[in-house]
């Protein structure tokens, strides 16, 4: 069990380094977004997909992010309507 945990951590580290190097070489925002999407897909597929704890954590984090985005957007719309 311990060796698989270390392998997972190493795999995440290597994928992160590769992702950061690719992002640094890009200047187009669309390419950066595409790289980011591919990185997240690989991260979930290779490292976290089989672990139910990580799956539930990711779902909770995404839920909080979406709630924040909705609240932020509503606040911006309210502010813009006052201008």
Backbone as JSON, one array per atom type, in Angstrom:
{
  "sequence": "XXXXXXXXXXXXXXXXXXXXXXXXXXXXXXXXXXXXXXXXXXXXXXXXXXXXXXXXXXXXXXXXXXXXXXXXXXXXXXXXXXX",
  "N": [[0.82, -1.2, 0.0], [1.92, 1.27, 0.78], [3.9, 1.71, -1.19], [2.37, 2.15, -3.48], [1.16, 4.56, -2.82], [3.38, 6.28, -2.76], [4.14, 6.08, -5.43], [1.91, 7.25, -6.65], [2.1, 9.89, -5.66], [4.56, 10.63, -6.81], [3.88, 10.42, -9.5], [1.94, 12.45, -9.74], [3.6, 14.64, -9.18], [5.43, 14.56, -11.37], [3.65, 14.9, -13.55], [2.73, 17.45, -12.95], [5.04, 19.03, -13.18], [5.59, 18.68, -15.92], [3.27, 19.82, -17.01], [3.52, 22.52, -16.1], [5.86, 23.3, -17.45], [5.0, 23.15, -20.12], [2.98, 25.1, -20.11], [4.44, 27.43, -19.62], [5.71, 27.74, -22.04], [3.73, 28.51, -23.76], [1.8, 31.07, -25.36], [-0.72, 31.71, -26.12], [-3.94, 32.05, -24.85], [-6.04, 30.23, -25.23], [-4.71, 27.84, -25.83], [-3.43, 27.42, -23.41], [-5.61, 27.01, -21.71], [-6.6, 24.66, -22.84], [-4.43, 22.93, -22.34], [-4.56, 22.93, -19.56], [-7.05, 21.69, -19.11], [-6.52, 19.14, -20.16], [-4.51, 18.35, -18.38], [-5.92, 18.22, -15.93], [-7.72, 16.17, -16.55], [-5.94, 14.01, -16.92], [-4.83, 13.91, -14.37], [-7.02, 13.2, -12.73], [-7.74, 10.79, -13.95], [-5.37, 9.16, -13.86], [-4.43, 9.26, -11.23], [-6.35, 9.77, -9.2], [-8.8, 8.64, -9.68], [-9.52, 6.07, -8.78], [-9.76, 6.29, -6.1], [-12.06, 6.74, -3.7], [-12.25, 8.62, -1.66], [-10.78, 10.84, -2.63], [-12.31, 11.38, -4.89], [-14.78, 12.2, -3.77], [-13.89, 14.42, -2.37], [-12.99, 16.09, -4.44], [-15.41, 16.55, -5.77], [-16.77, 17.98, -3.79], [-15.13, 20.27, -3.56], [-15.38, 21.34, -6.16], [-18.1, 21.93, -6.06], [-18.15, 23.97, -4.11], [-16.62, 25.86, -5.46], [-18.28, 26.42, -7.67], [-20.5, 27.52, -6.34], [-19.29, 29.81, -5.28], [-18.6, 31.14, -7.66], [-21.16, 31.67, -8.72], [-22.2, 33.36, -6.71], [-20.36, 35.45, -6.86], [-20.81, 36.35, -9.48], [-23.46, 37.23, -9.26], [-23.08, 39.3, -7.44], [-21.49, 41.03, -8.99], [-23.29, 41.64, -11.05], [-25.21, 42.99, -9.59], [-23.75, 45.2, -8.7], [-23.1, 46.38, -11.16], [-25.6, 47.12, -12.01], [-26.11, 49.22, -10.35], [-24.53, 51.21, -11.27]],
  "CA": [[0.0, 0.0, 0.0], [2.8, 2.43, 0.86], [4.58, 1.95, -2.46], [1.42, 2.73, -4.43], [0.98, 5.95, -2.44], [4.55, 7.02, -3.23], [4.06, 6.14, -6.89], [0.89, 8.25, -6.97], [2.66, 11.22, -5.39], [5.57, 10.88, -7.83], [3.16, 10.61, -10.76], [1.37, 13.8, -9.68], [4.72, 15.57, -9.28], [5.92, 14.56, -12.75], [2.64, 15.51, -14.42], [2.69, 18.88, -12.63], [6.21, 19.65, -13.8], [5.38, 18.68, -17.36], [2.22, 20.8, -17.28], [4.06, 23.87, -15.91], [6.8, 23.58, -18.54], [4.23, 23.4, -21.34], [2.27, 26.37, -19.96], [5.42, 28.51, -19.75], [6.09, 27.91, -23.44], [2.57, 28.95, -24.53], [1.41, 32.47, -25.23], [-2.13, 31.81, -26.45], [-4.77, 31.66, -23.7], [-6.82, 29.04, -25.58], [-3.84, 26.68, -25.68], [-3.21, 27.22, -21.97], [-6.84, 26.41, -21.18], [-6.64, 23.28, -23.32], [-3.43, 22.2, -21.56], [-5.08, 22.78, -18.2], [-8.1, 20.68, -19.13], [-5.88, 17.83, -20.33], [-3.82, 18.03, -17.14], [-6.91, 17.8, -14.94], [-8.23, 14.86, -16.94], [-4.91, 13.03, -16.61], [-4.7, 13.83, -12.92], [-8.14, 12.42, -12.21], [-7.7, 9.43, -14.51], [-4.2, 8.39, -13.46], [-4.07, 9.3, -9.81], [-7.39, 9.94, -8.2], [-10.07, 8.06, -10.09], [-9.86, 4.85, -8.04], [-9.84, 6.59, -4.68], [-13.36, 7.35, -3.43], [-12.05, 9.8, -0.82], [-10.4, 11.95, -3.5], [-13.46, 11.71, -5.73], [-15.76, 13.0, -3.02], [-13.26, 15.71, -2.07], [-13.0, 16.9, -5.66], [-16.79, 16.98, -5.99], [-17.09, 19.03, -2.82], [-14.4, 21.48, -3.94], [-16.03, 21.91, -7.34], [-19.37, 22.51, -5.61], [-17.85, 25.25, -3.46], [-16.17, 26.78, -6.52], [-19.45, 26.85, -8.44], [-21.28, 28.42, -5.49], [-18.57, 31.08, -5.23], [-18.74, 31.8, -8.97], [-22.52, 32.2, -8.81], [-22.31, 34.5, -5.8], [-19.53, 36.53, -7.42], [-21.51, 36.89, -10.66], [-24.63, 37.99, -8.77], [-22.56, 40.55, -6.87], [-21.07, 41.9, -10.09], [-24.49, 42.12, -11.73], [-25.83, 43.97, -8.7], [-22.92, 46.41, -8.74], [-23.22, 47.01, -12.47], [-26.92, 47.74, -12.12], [-26.09, 50.46, -9.58], [-23.72, 52.23, -11.98]],
  "C": [[0.86, 1.26, 0.0], [3.45, 2.74, -0.48], [3.62, 2.55, -3.49], [1.16, 4.2, -4.11], [2.15, 6.8, -2.94], [4.55, 7.14, -4.75], [3.04, 7.19, -7.32], [1.42, 9.65, -6.77], [3.7, 11.58, -6.45], [4.91, 11.17, -9.17], [2.55, 12.01, -10.82], [2.47, 14.84, -9.86], [5.23, 15.68, -10.71], [4.93, 15.22, -13.71], [2.57, 17.01, -14.19], [3.85, 19.61, -13.27], [6.06, 19.75, -15.31], [4.35, 19.73, -17.76], [2.78, 22.22, -17.18], [5.03, 24.24, -17.01], [6.07, 23.88, -19.84], [3.52, 24.75, -21.27], [3.23, 27.54, -20.15], [5.77, 28.78, -21.2], [4.94, 28.41, -24.31], [2.3, 30.43, -24.32], [-0.07, 32.68, -25.51], [-2.98, 31.27, -25.3], [-5.59, 30.4, -24.0], [-5.99, 27.77, -25.43], [-3.56, 26.38, -24.21], [-4.42, 26.57, -21.33], [-6.93, 24.95, -21.59], [-5.64, 22.41, -22.56], [-3.93, 21.94, -20.14], [-6.16, 21.7, -18.13], [-7.52, 19.28, -19.28], [-5.16, 17.4, -19.06], [-4.8, 17.54, -16.08], [-7.48, 16.42, -15.27], [-7.22, 13.76, -16.62], [-4.77, 12.83, -15.11], [-5.8, 12.96, -12.32], [-8.04, 10.97, -12.68], [-6.56, 8.61, -13.9], [-4.0, 8.28, -11.96], [-5.24, 9.2, -8.86], [-8.67, 9.17, -8.5], [-10.49, 6.86, -9.23], [-10.06, 5.11, -6.56], [-11.13, 7.36, -4.39], [-13.24, 8.6, -2.57], [-11.7, 11.01, -1.67], [-11.56, 12.36, -4.4], [-14.45, 12.59, -4.99], [-15.19, 14.36, -2.66], [-13.3, 16.64, -3.27], [-14.41, 17.4, -5.94], [-17.19, 18.09, -5.03], [-16.4, 20.34, -3.17], [-15.04, 22.13, -5.15], [-17.37, 22.54, -6.98], [-19.17, 23.86, -4.96], [-17.43, 26.29, -4.5], [-17.36, 27.31, -7.31], [-20.33, 27.8, -7.63], [-20.62, 29.79, -5.42], [-18.73, 31.85, -6.54], [-20.13, 32.41, -9.13], [-22.7, 33.43, -7.94], [-21.55, 35.7, -6.33], [-20.25, 37.19, -8.59], [-22.71, 37.72, -10.24], [-24.2, 39.32, -8.17], [-22.13, 41.52, -7.94], [-22.28, 42.47, -10.82], [-25.18, 43.19, -10.9], [-25.07, 45.28, -8.74], [-23.07, 47.14, -10.06], [-24.58, 47.68, -12.63], [-26.98, 49.05, -11.34], [-25.35, 51.59, -10.3], [-24.54, 52.94, -13.02]]
}
